[in-house]
Amino acid sequence: MIFLSSLVICTIILLPKLLVSATDLSLQHGQAIIQGQAELRIELTSHPDIVEDYFPNKEEVEEYESYRYSPPGSQDYRISLLVNPCGYNSTREDNQSLGYDCCINRFGYGEYSYSPGTRNRFSDGYSNGIPISVDEPLHNIDLVDEYGNELNHKHSRRADDILYIDEACTGLRNPHANCVDDRYAAKRSPMVPPCSDYNHTVDSTLDCFTIEGKRSPNCMQVAYAQSAHIATCGGKFANDEQCGTYFEIHRPIGSPYDDEKTILSTTKLDTPVVNGMFTTTLSLTYKNDASRILCSYEDQDITIGSMVRINSKAPSCCCPVMLSTVRTSKVGAFFCPKRQSNEGGPFAPVLDESLDEQYADDKYQKLFPYCPELPADEDDIMCTQERSFTDIPKTDSRYYSVRPCSPLIEVEDGGSYSSSDLSGVYSDSCPLSKTFQACGLAFDEGCGRGDHHFTFKDKIGKVTHIPDNSEEDKYGVSFNDGRSVYWFARSELVFLKPPFNYQIWYVQRNRGEKIIQKTKPFRVSWPRCTFDSINGRYFPYAQLDDVGHPVVAI
């Protein structure tokens, strides 16, 4: 038998010229209790004197806490998710045209607005872009589905824009963006179809309705559909929290208070078969604490997992002429590893774990120009050249051999560098990484004639490492989801604040693992987060006062 006792010692230290309110002390005290309980739980479940007797399955539990991302293939079945499908938590007075049951056994899908010309198409069927205000008229947006596929306005469920007379308009977008013609402008219609996606409009202070019409506090509706049986559990596993299909709310890349795997809210799905979309509700309280709700949390600076854009201050380099730019010869440089999507080197994505894809990629690497076997986290630049003393015709790829590109050496006049693969002479070698050891540091005006100008400028990557409080240390940035990493100073990065601050994870749980089958981003736009004045940052929640109003910074 283990007896635990606790001793609470309250010490009040009065510091000169430091005023701490009662609310701040209460918040800090509550946070300290939660943190202390978590630390005590960890200590109790890991102490060698008791773990074998009281927690014999601890290793299995730790393994269960991990997630595995495994979305279904399009040839298998589809999963669809809609946030606030009846609009604004379905309780706003300005949106009463849609009932709380507007997305029960009905067809629906999301339509999204991107800034024109910002979509980038990827080989896996997805694309990204810069989101634009949903209130923009149709002539100012690229309308897309959840995968980034362009939607023809003729097939859109969105209502036609409202035209109104504007004497200032002289033509399309002249003199302002809403103008469509001489004396005419357009604005979005307030009419909205049922069963649409409002993942940008979440207000945690609002109530929501269940499908039975019961009103609940601080929640939102979520509609879902799956074109296959939804995993549910019955019998002795009916109430097992490690069995079934769940919605979970997570904070992408976490916060100083929680990591990404922390479940902020969850609900269980109990409908094994749905005919069209079906609706449930998801609480917006923070970790099931009725006095705290999700807030419009924003990262203030770069953290691990942040998306960044490389600016013009980052160094650019001059490399041997690339094969892709040579039309009459098969002599030139190329990135390894290469991908069949024409992406290579720093932009070659991680391979799927399936044996079929691994086998297909291995065969592709051995096709001309072939790539040598490299460590999984490395990139390289290789060069081709004509073989000497061979009877193989030039039209045959075997006429050319592949070798590492020549590294830079100091030329005769000193202080300058070049190689047999470069045309120009440069002041230094490329500082980007050892991948570019065959490249020279570019001039302000570019590269020598014939050399290939390489730059990461305007490329978007994910931060994998952050410096340890040193201005001289650099940030690790990956352009292939973590497979390889390149290093940049803070001044060379532009922090891209994500358009959404939370995600719904569609998770299948079983006794051994948690399988993420789909993620759905959404934005909590209100309320603002409560400020942690002790640590000088925002809590990842809004604290509610005694009457249910959020406590925000003044």
Secondary structure as GFF3:
##gff-version 3
##sequence-region A 1 554
A	DSSP	alpha_helix	22	46	.	.	.	ID=ss1
A	DSSP	alpha_helix	51	54	.	.	.	ID=ss2
A	DSSP	alpha_helix	58	64	.	.	.	ID=ss3
A	DSSP	beta_strand	67	69	.	.	.	ID=ss4
A	DSSP	beta_strand	79	83	.	.	.	ID=ss5
A	DSSP	three_ten_helix	88	90	.	.	.	ID=ss6
A	DSSP	three_ten_helix	93	95	.	.	.	ID=ss7
A	DSSP	beta_strand	112	114	.	.	.	ID=ss8
A	DSSP	beta_strand	120	121	.	.	.	ID=ss9
A	DSSP	beta_strand	127	128	.	.	.	ID=ss10
A	DSSP	three_ten_helix	138	140	.	.	.	ID=ss11
A	DSSP	beta_strand	142	144	.	.	.	ID=ss12
A	DSSP	three_ten_helix	153	155	.	.	.	ID=ss13
A	DSSP	beta_strand	162	170	.	.	.	ID=ss14
A	DSSP	beta_strand	179	187	.	.	.	ID=ss15
A	DSSP	beta_strand	202	203	.	.	.	ID=ss16
A	DSSP	beta_strand	208	209	.	.	.	ID=ss17
A	DSSP	beta_strand	215	216	.	.	.	ID=ss18
A	DSSP	beta_strand	219	226	.	.	.	ID=ss19
A	DSSP	three_ten_helix	235	237	.	.	.	ID=ss20
A	DSSP	beta_strand	244	250	.	.	.	ID=ss21
A	DSSP	beta_strand	265	269	.	.	.	ID=ss22
A	DSSP	beta_strand	278	283	.	.	.	ID=ss23
A	DSSP	beta_strand	285	286	.	.	.	ID=ss24
A	DSSP	beta_strand	289	293	.	.	.	ID=ss25
A	DSSP	beta_strand	307	310	.	.	.	ID=ss26
A	DSSP	beta_strand	317	319	.	.	.	ID=ss27
A	DSSP	three_ten_helix	323	325	.	.	.	ID=ss28
A	DSSP	beta_strand	333	336	.	.	.	ID=ss29
A	DSSP	three_ten_helix	345	347	.	.	.	ID=ss30
A	DSSP	alpha_helix	355	365	.	.	.	ID=ss31
A	DSSP	beta_strand	380	386	.	.	.	ID=ss32
A	DSSP	three_ten_helix	397	399	.	.	.	ID=ss33
A	DSSP	beta_strand	400	404	.	.	.	ID=ss34
A	DSSP	beta_strand	409	410	.	.	.	ID=ss35
A	DSSP	beta_strand	417	418	.	.	.	ID=ss36
A	DSSP	three_ten_helix	434	436	.	.	.	ID=ss37
A	DSSP	beta_strand	440	441	.	.	.	ID=ss38
A	DSSP	beta_strand	452	454	.	.	.	ID=ss39
A	DSSP	beta_strand	460	465	.	.	.	ID=ss40
A	DSSP	beta_strand	475	478	.	.	.	ID=ss41
A	DSSP	beta_strand	486	488	.	.	.	ID=ss42
A	DSSP	three_ten_helix	490	492	.	.	.	ID=ss43
A	DSSP	beta_strand	493	496	.	.	.	ID=ss44
A	DSSP	beta_strand	502	509	.	.	.	ID=ss45
A	DSSP	beta_strand	514	522	.	.	.	ID=ss46
A	DSSP	beta_strand	524	526	.	.	.	ID=ss47
A	DSSP	beta_strand	531	532	.	.	.	ID=ss48
A	DSSP	beta_strand	537	538	.	.	.	ID=ss49
A	DSSP	beta_strand	542	544	.	.	.	ID=ss50
A	DSSP	beta_strand	550	551	.	.	.	ID=ss51
###
